[in-house]
Amino acid sequence: MSRNEIRVRRTISPGQIARHRNYSKLMARHSRYLKMKRSIIALVYVLILVLMIMLYMLVRKAEHERKLHPEKYKTTASFEPRDANYFPQIPIAIGITAE
């Protein structure tokens, strides 16, 4: 059987006929849905960009404040290694010893 014969033998149900009767309205609804989806994706990207810019500005302002008033942000606890070999050298490969 050829493909055309199979198509001809197919029966069309009343539901399929009704669905294709308002095909233009269906396609208009689909195009609106796609436009809305694209708009939402664009809005999400713009919001992410705005949040990243605001975060950058906030960090930059905090660094500027820290440079202007270093005594305000000074901590009492400081890290000082016990001796020069506090961080030992790690051998790169097996058989090589740290000097």
VENZITA-V272733 format. One record per residue. RES is the residue in one small letter. SS is DSSP state (A for helix, B for strand, O for the rest). PSI is psi as a letter, one per 20 degrees, with the letter a starting at -180 (none if undefined). OMEGA is omega in radians with two decimals (999 if undefined). Layout:
RES:SS:PSI:OMEGA ; RES:SS:PSI:OMEGA
This chain:
m:O:q:3.10 ; s:O:r:-3.10 ; r:A:h:-3.13 ; n:A:h:-3.14 ; e:A:h:3.12 ; i:A:h:3.12 ; r:A:h:-3.12 ; v:A:h:-3.10 ; r:A:i:3.13 ; r:O:p:3.10 ; t:O:q:-3.13 ; i:O:p:-3.13 ; s:O:r:3.11 ; p:A:h:3.11 ; g:A:h:3.10 ; q:A:h:3.10 ; i:A:g:-3.14 ; a:A:h:-3.13 ; r:A:h:-3.12 ; h:A:i:3.13 ; r:A:g:3.13 ; n:O:l:-3.09 ; y:A:h:-3.13 ; s:A:h:3.10 ; k:A:h:3.11 ; l:A:g:3.13 ; m:A:h:3.09 ; a:A:g:3.10 ; r:A:g:3.13 ; h:A:g:3.13 ; s:A:h:3.06 ; r:A:g:3.12 ; y:A:g:3.13 ; l:A:h:3.10 ; k:A:g:3.13 ; m:A:g:-3.14 ; k:A:g:3.10 ; r:A:h:3.14 ; s:A:g:3.14 ; i:A:g:3.12 ; i:A:g:3.12 ; a:A:g:3.12 ; l:A:g:3.12 ; v:A:g:3.11 ; y:A:g:3.12 ; v:A:g:3.12 ; l:A:g:3.10 ; i:A:g:3.13 ; l:A:g:3.13 ; v:A:g:3.12 ; l:A:h:3.12 ; m:A:h:3.10 ; i:A:g:3.12 ; m:A:g:3.10 ; l:A:g:3.11 ; y:A:g:3.14 ; m:A:h:3.13 ; l:A:g:3.12 ; v:A:g:3.14 ; r:A:g:3.12 ; k:A:g:3.12 ; a:A:g:3.10 ; e:A:h:3.12 ; h:A:g:3.10 ; e:A:h:-3.13 ; r:A:h:3.11 ; k:A:h:-3.13 ; l:A:h:-3.08 ; h:O:m:-3.10 ; p:O:h:-3.12 ; e:O:h:3.14 ; k:O:h:-3.07 ; y:O:j:-3.12 ; k:O:p:3.11 ; t:O:q:-3.13 ; t:O:h:-3.13 ; a:O:p:3.09 ; s:O:q:-3.11 ; f:O:o:3.05 ; e:O:p:3.13 ; p:O:q:-3.11 ; r:O:g:3.10 ; d:O:r:-3.08 ; a:O:h:-3.11 ; n:O:k:-3.13 ; y:O:h:3.06 ; f:O:n:-3.09 ; p:O:q:3.09 ; q:O:p:-3.14 ; i:O:p:3.13 ; p:O:q:-3.09 ; i:O:g:-3.13 ; a:O:r:3.13 ; i:O:p:3.13 ; g:O:i:3.10 ; i:O:p:-3.13 ; t:O:q:3.09 ; a:O:p:-3.12 ; e:O:none:999
